[in-house]
Amino acid sequence: MTSNELKAMLERSPAECHRALVKEYGKYVYAIVFNKLRNCGTREDIEECVSDVFATIFMKYEFDENCDRDIKGYIATVAKRSAIDRFRSLTARNNHTVYSDDDEMQELVSDFSVDERVDRSELRRVLLNKIDELGEPDSTILIQKFYYNRKSAEIAKSLFMSDASVRTRCSRAMAKLKVKLAEAGITR
């Protein structure tokens, strides 16, 4: 499409001119913008930039009566410059966003405590060792009951015992475990 063709079409019907321009150069502009913004922008950012390119062309293109050349070069230049401007604004916004939320980052850091996690891990290790010291079938009953949340009937079936004997052994094992943990300095 040449400059004169565009001017004639614009004089007949601006809406028809806009549709024809987007139809002929839409994919071309999209390709230019996409290649500049694909690593930093979303699909919406790319589409918004394409719309801005055509808005700029419609508002700022000056028709030269003596010029009868293709306007593809002008469109490409506007697309590249718009995409570069959008790239700069997106990357600047992304870079500032990371550092501007220091208060939120502090909240995230304060929620996680390595000391607490290590203490819980150590407590878990000691607890499992003391349960193992109880011997069979008491250790199996406690693990099944409190770690796997199984019912006494299920445990009894797997150990070939009665429900009542599993409950009795569980309560006695808990009493023994409480003593062993107290000896290790764990009272809670």
C-alpha positions as CSV (number, residue, x, y, z in Angstrom):
1,M,0.0,0.0,0.0
2,T,1.5,3.3,-1.0
3,S,1.1,6.7,0.6
4,N,-1.3,8.0,-2.1
5,E,-3.5,4.8,-1.9
6,L,-3.7,5.3,1.9
7,K,-4.6,9.0,1.5
8,A,-7.3,8.2,-1.0
9,M,-8.8,5.5,1.1
10,L,-8.7,7.7,4.2
11,E,-10.6,10.4,2.3
12,R,-13.3,7.9,1.2
13,S,-13.8,6.2,4.6
14,P,-11.5,6.4,7.6
15,A,-12.9,3.2,9.1
16,E,-12.3,1.3,5.9
17,C,-8.8,2.7,5.7
18,H,-8.0,1.6,9.3
19,R,-9.4,-1.9,8.6
20,A,-7.4,-2.2,5.4
21,L,-4.2,-1.1,7.1
22,V,-4.6,-3.5,10.0
23,K,-5.5,-6.3,7.6
24,E,-2.5,-5.8,5.4
25,Y,0.1,-5.0,8.0
26,G,-1.3,-6.5,11.3
27,K,0.7,-9.7,11.2
28,Y,3.8,-7.8,10.2
29,V,3.5,-5.4,13.1
30,Y,2.7,-8.2,15.5
31,A,5.8,-10.1,14.4
32,I,8.0,-7.1,15.0
33,V,6.5,-6.4,18.4
34,F,6.5,-10.0,19.5
35,N,10.2,-10.4,18.7
36,K,11.0,-7.5,21.0
37,L,8.6,-8.3,23.9
38,R,8.5,-12.1,24.0
39,N,10.9,-12.4,26.9
40,C,9.5,-9.7,29.1
41,G,5.9,-9.0,28.2
42,T,2.6,-10.9,28.4
43,R,0.3,-11.5,25.5
44,E,-1.7,-8.6,26.6
45,D,1.4,-6.3,26.6
46,I,2.2,-7.4,23.0
47,E,-1.4,-6.8,21.8
48,E,-1.5,-3.4,23.5
49,C,1.7,-2.4,21.9
50,V,0.4,-3.5,18.5
51,S,-2.7,-1.3,19.1
52,D,-0.5,1.6,20.1
53,V,1.5,1.2,16.8
54,F,-1.6,1.5,14.7
55,A,-2.9,4.4,16.8
56,T,0.4,6.2,16.2
57,I,0.3,5.5,12.5
58,F,-3.3,6.8,12.2
59,M,-2.6,9.9,14.2
60,K,0.9,10.9,13.1
61,Y,1.4,9.8,9.5
62,E,1.8,12.8,7.2
63,F,0.8,12.4,3.6
64,D,3.2,13.7,1.0
65,E,1.7,14.4,-2.3
66,N,4.9,13.8,-4.1
67,C,5.7,10.6,-2.3
68,D,4.4,7.4,-4.0
69,R,6.3,4.8,-2.1
70,D,5.3,1.9,0.1
71,I,4.6,2.8,3.7
72,K,5.9,-0.6,5.0
73,G,9.2,1.0,6.1
74,Y,7.4,3.7,8.1
75,I,5.2,1.1,9.8
76,A,8.2,-1.1,10.6
77,T,10.0,1.9,12.2
78,V,7.0,2.9,14.3
79,A,6.6,-0.8,15.4
80,K,10.2,-1.2,16.4
81,R,10.4,2.1,18.3
82,S,7.1,1.4,20.1
83,A,8.2,-2.1,21.0
84,I,11.5,-0.8,22.3
85,D,9.8,1.8,24.4
86,R,7.4,-0.8,25.8
87,F,10.3,-3.2,26.5
88,R,12.1,-0.5,28.5
89,S,9.0,0.3,30.5
90,L,8.2,-3.3,31.2
91,T,11.8,-4.2,32.3
92,A,12.0,-1.1,34.4
93,R,8.7,-1.9,36.1
94,N,9.8,-5.5,36.7
95,N,13.1,-4.4,38.1
96,H,11.6,-1.9,40.5
97,T,8.9,-4.3,41.6
98,V,11.4,-6.7,42.9
99,Y,13.1,-4.2,45.2
100,S,10.2,-1.9,46.1
101,D,8.4,-4.5,48.3
102,D,11.1,-4.7,51.1
103,D,8.4,-4.8,53.8
104,E,6.7,-7.8,52.2
105,M,10.0,-9.5,51.7
106,Q,10.8,-9.0,55.4
107,E,7.4,-10.6,56.3
108,L,8.2,-13.6,54.1
109,V,11.6,-14.0,55.7
110,S,10.3,-13.8,59.3
111,D,7.8,-16.6,58.8
112,F,10.6,-19.1,58.2
113,S,12.9,-20.1,61.0
114,V,15.8,-22.5,60.4
115,D,16.2,-22.9,64.1
116,E,12.6,-24.0,64.6
117,R,12.9,-26.4,61.7
118,V,16.1,-28.0,63.0
119,D,14.6,-28.3,66.5
120,R,11.5,-30.0,65.1
121,S,13.6,-32.3,63.0
122,E,15.8,-33.2,66.0
123,L,12.7,-33.8,68.2
124,R,11.3,-36.1,65.5
125,R,14.5,-38.1,65.3
126,V,14.7,-38.5,69.1
127,L,11.0,-39.5,69.3
128,L,11.4,-42.1,66.6
129,N,14.5,-43.5,68.3
130,K,12.6,-43.8,71.6
131,I,9.7,-45.5,69.9
132,D,12.1,-48.0,68.3
133,E,13.5,-48.7,71.7
134,L,10.1,-49.9,72.9
135,G,10.5,-53.0,70.7
136,E,7.9,-54.9,68.7
137,P,4.9,-54.9,68.6
138,D,4.7,-51.7,70.7
139,S,6.7,-49.6,68.2
140,T,4.6,-50.8,65.3
141,I,1.4,-50.1,67.1
142,L,2.4,-46.5,68.0
143,I,3.7,-45.7,64.5
144,Q,0.5,-47.1,62.9
145,K,-1.7,-45.3,65.3
146,F,-0.1,-41.9,65.5
147,Y,1.9,-41.5,62.3
148,Y,-0.5,-43.3,59.9
149,N,-3.7,-42.5,61.8
150,R,-4.9,-46.1,61.6
151,K,-7.7,-47.4,63.8
152,S,-7.1,-50.1,66.4
153,A,-9.1,-52.7,64.4
154,E,-6.9,-52.1,61.3
155,I,-3.7,-52.5,63.4
156,A,-5.1,-55.6,65.2
157,K,-5.8,-57.2,61.8
158,S,-2.3,-56.5,60.4
159,L,-0.6,-57.8,63.6
160,F,-3.0,-60.8,64.2
161,M,-4.1,-59.4,67.6
162,S,-7.4,-58.5,69.1
163,D,-8.7,-54.9,69.2
164,A,-8.6,-54.8,73.0
165,S,-5.0,-56.1,73.2
166,V,-3.9,-53.4,70.7
167,R,-5.6,-50.7,72.7
168,T,-4.0,-52.0,76.0
169,R,-0.5,-52.3,74.4
170,C,-0.9,-48.8,73.0
171,S,-1.7,-47.2,76.3
172,R,1.1,-49.1,78.1
173,A,3.5,-48.2,75.3
174,M,2.6,-44.5,75.6
175,A,3.3,-44.6,79.3
176,K,6.7,-46.2,78.7
177,L,7.4,-43.7,75.9
178,K,6.6,-40.8,78.2
179,V,9.1,-42.1,80.8
180,K,11.8,-42.5,78.1
181,L,11.2,-39.0,76.7
182,A,11.4,-37.5,80.2
183,E,14.8,-39.2,80.7
184,A,15.9,-37.7,77.4
185,G,14.8,-34.2,78.6
186,I,11.7,-33.9,76.5
187,T,8.7,-33.2,78.7
188,R,6.1,-31.9,76.2
